[in-house]
Amino acid sequence: MTHLTRFFLFCSGSIFPLLKRSPTESNKYVGIGATVFFTGVLAALAAGYALFTVFQSIWPAIFFGLLWGLMIFNLDRFIVSSMRKKDNTWGEWKLAIPRLVLAVLLALVISKPLELKMFEREINRKIDEKRTEFISESKLKLAKGFPEIKELESKIDTLKDEVIDFTAYRDQLQREYDAERFGEKTTGTSGIVGLGTNAKKKEQQLDAAQATLDELRQRNQVRVDTLEAQIRSFVALRQAEFEKQQPGIEGFDGLAARMEALDALTKESSAMAMANVFILLLFVAIETAPIFVKLISPRGPYDEYLELHEDKVRLFKDEKWTFAKGESEARVGYFQDTHFYATDLHKEKTNRKNKAQTDAEIAKVESEFKL
């Protein structure tokens, strides 16, 4: 028997001395032990990956992953080794149902981290979409939290519109002046070519409008610069608040976030939902395989030897209990006989002594009375 075979037999929870007496059962229990072992390995890998997403460090993930894998291995080994093959098939299934439920729960726990790893690219894409959504929501909330920026921008637009409107007025005067000089007949011009009286009046109006426009531009530009400086200060405050929220958005990559992303992907894509179900069923099959093997396999020589060994232990216990009970009853009877006999003898001696004392006192009283 090789070391690997002995190790798998140990994983199956079988008893070596009894299994040596039934060599035809070795292959079955080697298969059961290998299934239990590799289930523990998969559990360790799954837990290690899940904890790596939490700690973002390799050594804690390795340590706790191995610890989880050993725990699952020990639990599976206990479930398989505690099952007994009986002649009553329904009784076996009744005993196996709680173990099957526990195996399914373990399969659910083990499969989820590995599903996250298998769909890692799709999950990363979904998480990036969620981060972009969070950034947009954060900026929108911050914009609502700083209404002063919109008010100041509205004032700047008003000042710029004022300059634009007056520039349009100045341009209109420029067109009327040009039309007056070149003799174009309009509702506001005389139609006479040259710099006449009307042309000079319009030139004066144009010069006054240009001076007013220059003054307005200079005055409004000073106001715009002041307002833009205020806007920059509020934008700096808003950016500082956004940078405070940025680490939380960038850190949106934990286990819960990945599970939420996987759930959203399975709802969006029927192919991913089907793949997710198949992976889950695969792990359920792996986890429950040792139990089903024990249930569907016929009762073999190993089961007979095991039942015989356990019956011998029970008989030995009954014998010891019978002997111990008989010895105890004998000691109790002897104690009661000797103890109560000594007590009755002591009472009789005491009564005789008291009676003799009483008779002596009565005789003394009677003698004194006769005198």
C-alpha positions as CSV (number, residue, x, y, z in Angstrom):
1,M,0.0,0.0,0.0
2,T,1.6,3.3,-1.1
3,H,1.8,6.4,1.0
4,L,-0.7,8.2,-1.3
5,T,-3.2,5.4,-1.0
6,R,-2.9,5.4,2.8
7,F,-3.3,9.1,2.8
8,F,-6.6,8.9,0.7
9,L,-7.8,6.1,3.0
10,F,-7.1,8.4,5.9
11,C,-9.1,11.2,4.2
12,S,-12.0,8.8,3.8
13,G,-12.2,8.2,7.6
14,S,-11.9,4.4,7.2
15,I,-10.3,2.2,9.8
16,F,-7.1,0.6,8.5
17,P,-7.1,-2.7,10.4
18,L,-10.7,-3.4,9.3
19,L,-10.0,-2.3,5.7
20,K,-7.0,-4.6,5.5
21,R,-9.3,-7.5,6.2
22,S,-11.5,-6.5,3.2
23,P,-9.1,-5.5,0.4
24,T,-11.9,-5.3,-2.2
25,E,-13.2,-2.2,-0.5
26,S,-10.0,-0.2,-0.8
27,N,-10.7,1.3,-4.2
28,K,-14.0,2.6,-3.1
29,Y,-12.6,4.4,0.0
30,V,-9.6,5.6,-1.9
31,G,-12.0,7.4,-4.3
32,I,-14.0,8.8,-1.4
33,G,-10.9,10.0,0.3
34,A,-9.6,11.7,-2.9
35,T,-12.9,13.5,-3.3
36,V,-12.8,14.7,0.3
37,F,-9.2,15.9,-0.1
38,F,-9.7,17.8,-3.4
39,T,-12.9,19.4,-2.0
40,G,-10.7,20.7,0.9
41,V,-8.2,22.0,-1.7
42,L,-10.9,23.8,-3.6
43,A,-12.2,25.3,-0.4
44,A,-8.7,26.6,0.5
45,L,-8.3,28.2,-2.9
46,A,-11.7,29.8,-2.8
47,A,-11.2,31.1,0.8
48,G,-7.7,32.4,-0.1
49,Y,-9.0,34.4,-3.1
50,A,-12.0,35.7,-1.1
51,L,-9.7,36.8,1.8
52,F,-7.2,38.3,-0.7
53,T,-9.9,40.6,-1.9
54,V,-10.5,41.7,1.7
55,F,-7.0,42.0,3.1
56,Q,-5.2,42.8,-0.2
57,S,-2.2,40.9,1.2
58,I,-0.9,37.4,0.2
59,W,0.2,36.0,3.5
60,P,-3.0,36.5,5.5
61,A,-4.9,35.2,2.6
62,I,-2.7,32.0,2.4
63,F,-2.9,31.5,6.2
64,F,-6.7,31.8,6.5
65,G,-7.3,30.0,3.2
66,L,-5.4,27.0,4.5
67,L,-7.2,27.2,7.8
68,W,-10.6,27.2,6.0
69,G,-9.6,24.4,3.7
70,L,-8.5,22.2,6.7
71,M,-11.8,23.0,8.5
72,I,-13.8,22.0,5.4
73,F,-11.6,18.9,4.9
74,N,-12.1,17.8,8.5
75,L,-15.9,18.4,8.3
76,D,-16.3,16.4,5.1
77,R,-14.2,13.6,6.5
78,F,-16.4,13.5,9.6
79,I,-19.6,13.5,7.5
80,V,-18.4,10.6,5.4
81,S,-16.8,8.5,8.3
82,S,-19.9,8.9,10.5
83,M,-22.2,7.3,7.9
84,R,-23.0,3.6,8.4
85,K,-24.4,1.1,5.9
86,K,-27.4,-0.6,7.3
87,D,-29.9,-3.1,5.9
88,N,-32.6,-0.4,6.1
89,T,-32.3,1.8,3.1
90,W,-34.9,4.4,4.2
91,G,-33.2,4.7,7.5
92,E,-29.9,5.4,5.8
93,W,-31.5,8.2,3.7
94,K,-33.1,9.8,6.8
95,L,-29.7,9.9,8.4
96,A,-28.1,11.2,5.3
97,I,-30.5,14.1,4.6
98,P,-29.0,16.4,7.3
99,R,-25.5,15.6,6.0
100,L,-26.6,16.3,2.4
101,V,-28.1,19.7,3.5
102,L,-24.8,20.6,5.2
103,A,-22.8,19.5,2.1
104,V,-25.0,21.7,-0.2
105,L,-24.4,24.7,2.2
106,L,-20.6,24.0,2.0
107,A,-20.8,23.9,-1.8
108,L,-22.5,27.3,-1.8
109,V,-19.8,28.8,0.4
110,I,-17.0,27.2,-1.6
111,S,-18.2,28.0,-5.1
112,K,-19.0,31.7,-4.7
113,P,-15.3,33.0,-4.4
114,L,-14.3,30.8,-7.4
115,E,-17.2,32.2,-9.4
116,L,-15.9,35.6,-8.7
117,K,-12.4,34.6,-9.9
118,M,-13.8,33.0,-13.1
119,F,-15.8,36.1,-14.0
120,E,-13.1,38.5,-12.9
121,R,-12.8,40.5,-16.2
122,E,-16.6,41.0,-16.5
123,I,-16.8,41.9,-12.8
124,N,-14.0,44.5,-13.2
125,R,-15.8,46.1,-16.1
126,K,-19.0,46.3,-14.1
127,I,-17.1,47.8,-11.1
128,D,-15.6,50.4,-13.4
129,E,-19.1,51.3,-14.6
130,K,-20.3,51.6,-11.0
131,R,-17.3,53.8,-10.2
132,T,-18.1,56.1,-13.1
133,E,-21.7,56.3,-11.9
134,F,-20.5,57.1,-8.4
135,I,-18.3,59.8,-9.7
136,S,-21.1,61.4,-11.7
137,E,-23.5,61.2,-8.7
138,S,-20.8,62.7,-6.4
139,K,-20.2,65.6,-8.8
140,L,-23.9,66.2,-9.1
141,K,-24.4,66.2,-5.3
142,L,-21.4,68.5,-4.9
143,A,-22.8,70.9,-7.6
144,K,-26.0,71.0,-5.7
145,G,-24.0,71.6,-2.5
146,F,-22.3,74.8,-4.0
147,P,-25.1,76.8,-5.5
148,E,-22.9,80.0,-5.3
149,I,-21.0,78.8,-8.3
150,K,-24.1,78.8,-10.6
151,E,-25.1,82.2,-9.2
152,L,-21.7,83.7,-9.9
153,E,-21.7,82.2,-13.4
154,S,-25.1,83.6,-14.0
155,K,-23.8,87.1,-13.0
156,I,-20.8,86.7,-15.4
157,D,-23.2,85.7,-18.2
158,T,-25.3,88.8,-17.5
159,L,-22.3,91.1,-17.6
160,K,-21.1,89.5,-20.9
161,D,-24.6,89.7,-22.4
162,E,-24.6,93.4,-21.4
163,V,-21.4,94.0,-23.4
164,I,-22.7,91.9,-26.3
165,D,-25.9,93.9,-26.4
166,F,-24.1,97.3,-26.3
167,T,-21.7,96.0,-29.0
168,A,-24.6,95.2,-31.2
169,Y,-25.9,98.8,-30.6
170,R,-22.5,100.2,-31.5
171,D,-22.4,98.1,-34.6
172,Q,-25.9,99.3,-35.6
173,L,-24.6,103.0,-35.2
174,Q,-21.6,102.0,-37.3
175,R,-23.8,100.7,-40.1
176,E,-26.0,103.8,-40.1
177,Y,-22.9,106.1,-40.2
178,D,-21.5,104.2,-43.1
179,A,-24.8,104.3,-44.9
180,E,-25.1,108.1,-44.3
181,R,-21.5,108.7,-45.7
182,F,-22.0,106.6,-48.8
183,G,-25.5,107.9,-49.5
184,E,-27.5,104.8,-48.9
185,K,-31.2,105.7,-48.4
186,T,-32.7,104.0,-45.3
187,T,-35.3,105.0,-42.7
188,G,-32.6,106.5,-40.6
189,T,-30.4,108.1,-43.3
190,S,-30.8,111.1,-45.7
191,G,-29.3,109.4,-48.8
192,I,-26.9,112.3,-49.5
193,V,-23.3,111.2,-50.1
194,G,-20.6,112.9,-48.1
195,L,-19.9,114.0,-44.5
196,G,-22.9,116.3,-44.1
197,T,-24.7,117.4,-40.9
198,N,-26.4,114.0,-40.5
199,A,-23.2,112.2,-41.0
200,K,-21.4,114.2,-38.4
201,K,-24.3,113.6,-35.9
202,K,-24.1,109.9,-36.5
203,E,-20.3,110.1,-36.1
204,Q,-20.7,111.8,-32.8
205,Q,-23.2,109.2,-31.7
206,L,-20.8,106.4,-32.9
207,D,-17.9,107.9,-31.0
208,A,-20.0,108.3,-27.8
209,A,-21.2,104.7,-28.1
210,Q,-17.6,103.5,-28.7
211,A,-16.4,105.3,-25.6
212,T,-19.3,104.0,-23.6
213,L,-18.6,100.5,-24.9
214,D,-14.9,100.7,-24.0
215,E,-15.8,101.9,-20.5
216,L,-18.4,99.2,-20.2
217,R,-16.0,96.5,-21.3
218,Q,-13.4,97.6,-18.9
219,R,-15.8,97.9,-16.0
220,N,-17.5,94.6,-16.7
221,Q,-14.1,92.9,-17.2
222,V,-13.1,94.0,-13.7
223,R,-16.3,92.6,-12.3
224,V,-15.9,89.3,-14.3
225,D,-12.4,88.9,-13.0
226,T,-13.6,89.3,-9.5
227,L,-16.5,86.9,-10.0
228,E,-14.2,84.3,-11.6
229,A,-11.8,84.6,-8.7
230,Q,-14.7,83.8,-6.4
231,I,-15.7,80.9,-8.6
232,R,-12.2,79.5,-8.5
233,S,-12.3,79.6,-4.7
234,F,-15.6,77.7,-4.6
235,V,-14.4,75.2,-7.3
236,A,-11.3,74.6,-5.1
237,L,-13.5,73.8,-2.1
238,R,-15.7,71.5,-4.3
239,Q,-12.6,69.7,-5.6
240,A,-11.3,69.3,-2.1
241,E,-14.6,67.7,-1.1
242,F,-14.5,65.5,-4.2
243,E,-11.0,64.3,-3.4
244,K,-12.2,63.4,0.1
245,Q,-14.8,61.1,-1.5
246,Q,-12.4,59.8,-4.2
247,P,-10.6,57.1,-2.0
248,G,-14.0,55.6,-1.1
249,I,-15.0,55.5,-4.8
250,E,-11.6,54.0,-5.8
251,G,-11.8,51.5,-3.0
252,F,-15.1,50.1,-4.3
253,D,-13.5,46.7,-5.0
254,G,-14.3,44.6,-2.0
255,L,-16.0,41.2,-1.7
256,A,-19.5,42.6,-1.3
257,A,-19.0,44.9,-4.3
258,R,-17.8,42.0,-6.5
259,M,-20.8,39.8,-5.4
260,E,-23.1,42.7,-6.2
261,A,-21.5,43.1,-9.6
262,L,-21.8,39.3,-10.3
263,D,-25.5,39.4,-9.3
264,A,-26.1,42.3,-11.7
265,L,-24.2,40.5,-14.5
266,T,-26.3,37.3,-14.1
267,K,-29.5,39.4,-14.3
268,E,-28.3,41.2,-17.4
269,S,-26.9,38.1,-19.2
270,S,-28.7,34.8,-19.4
271,A,-25.5,33.1,-20.5
272,M,-23.7,34.2,-17.4
273,A,-26.6,33.2,-15.3
274,M,-26.5,29.7,-16.8
275,A,-22.8,29.4,-16.3
276,N,-23.2,30.5,-12.7
277,V,-25.8,27.8,-12.1
278,F,-23.6,25.2,-13.8
279,I,-20.6,26.1,-11.6
280,L,-22.8,25.9,-8.5
281,L,-24.2,22.5,-9.5
282,L,-20.6,21.3,-10.2
283,F,-19.5,22.1,-6.6
284,V,-22.7,20.7,-5.2
285,A,-22.0,17.5,-7.0
286,I,-18.4,17.4,-5.8
287,E,-19.3,18.1,-2.2
288,T,-22.1,15.5,-2.1
289,A,-20.4,12.9,-4.1
290,P,-18.8,11.0,-1.1
291,I,-22.2,10.9,0.6
292,F,-24.0,9.6,-2.5
293,V,-21.2,7.0,-3.0
294,K,-21.7,5.7,0.5
295,L,-25.5,5.7,0.0
296,I,-25.7,4.0,-3.4
297,S,-22.8,1.5,-2.9
298,P,-23.9,-1.9,-1.7
299,R,-23.1,-3.1,1.8
300,G,-19.6,-4.6,1.6
301,P,-17.2,-6.7,3.8
302,Y,-15.8,-3.5,5.4
303,D,-19.3,-2.5,6.6
304,E,-19.8,-6.0,8.0
305,Y,-16.5,-5.9,9.9
306,L,-17.3,-2.4,11.2
307,E,-20.7,-3.4,12.4
308,L,-19.2,-6.5,14.0
309,H,-16.6,-4.5,15.8
310,E,-19.1,-2.0,17.1
311,D,-21.4,-4.8,18.2
312,K,-18.5,-6.3,20.1
313,V,-17.8,-3.0,21.8
314,R,-21.5,-2.8,22.8
315,L,-21.5,-6.3,24.2
316,F,-18.3,-5.7,26.1
317,K,-19.9,-2.6,27.5
318,D,-23.0,-4.5,28.6
319,E,-20.8,-7.2,30.2
320,K,-18.8,-4.6,32.1
321,W,-22.0,-2.9,33.2
322,T,-23.6,-6.2,34.3
323,F,-20.5,-7.1,36.3
324,A,-20.1,-3.7,37.8
325,K,-23.8,-3.6,38.8
326,G,-23.7,-7.0,40.4
327,E,-20.6,-6.1,42.4
328,S,-22.2,-2.9,43.5
329,E,-25.4,-4.6,44.6
330,A,-23.3,-7.2,46.5
331,R,-21.4,-4.5,48.3
332,V,-24.5,-2.6,49.2
333,G,-26.2,-5.7,50.5
334,Y,-23.2,-6.6,52.7
335,F,-23.0,-3.1,54.0
336,Q,-26.7,-3.0,54.9
337,D,-26.5,-6.4,56.6
338,T,-23.4,-5.7,58.7
339,H,-24.3,-2.0,59.4
340,F,-27.9,-2.6,60.5
341,Y,-26.9,-5.7,62.6
342,A,-24.4,-3.7,64.5
343,T,-26.9,-0.9,65.0
344,D,-29.6,-3.2,66.5
345,L,-27.0,-4.9,68.8
346,H,-25.9,-1.5,70.1
347,K,-29.6,-0.5,70.7
348,E,-30.2,-3.7,72.7
349,K,-27.2,-3.1,74.9
350,T,-28.2,0.5,75.5
351,N,-31.8,-0.5,76.4
352,R,-30.5,-3.2,78.9
353,K,-28.2,-0.6,80.5
354,N,-30.9,1.9,80.9
355,K,-33.3,-0.7,82.3
356,A,-30.7,-1.7,84.9
357,Q,-30.2,1.9,86.0
358,T,-33.9,2.5,86.2
359,D,-34.4,-0.7,88.4
360,A,-31.6,0.4,90.7
361,E,-33.0,3.8,91.2
362,I,-36.5,2.4,91.9
363,A,-35.0,-0.1,94.5
364,K,-33.2,2.8,96.2
365,V,-36.3,4.9,96.4
366,E,-38.3,2.0,97.8
367,S,-35.7,1.3,100.5
368,E,-35.7,4.9,101.6
369,F,-39.4,4.9,101.8
370,K,-39.5,1.8,104.1
371,L,-37.2,3.4,106.5
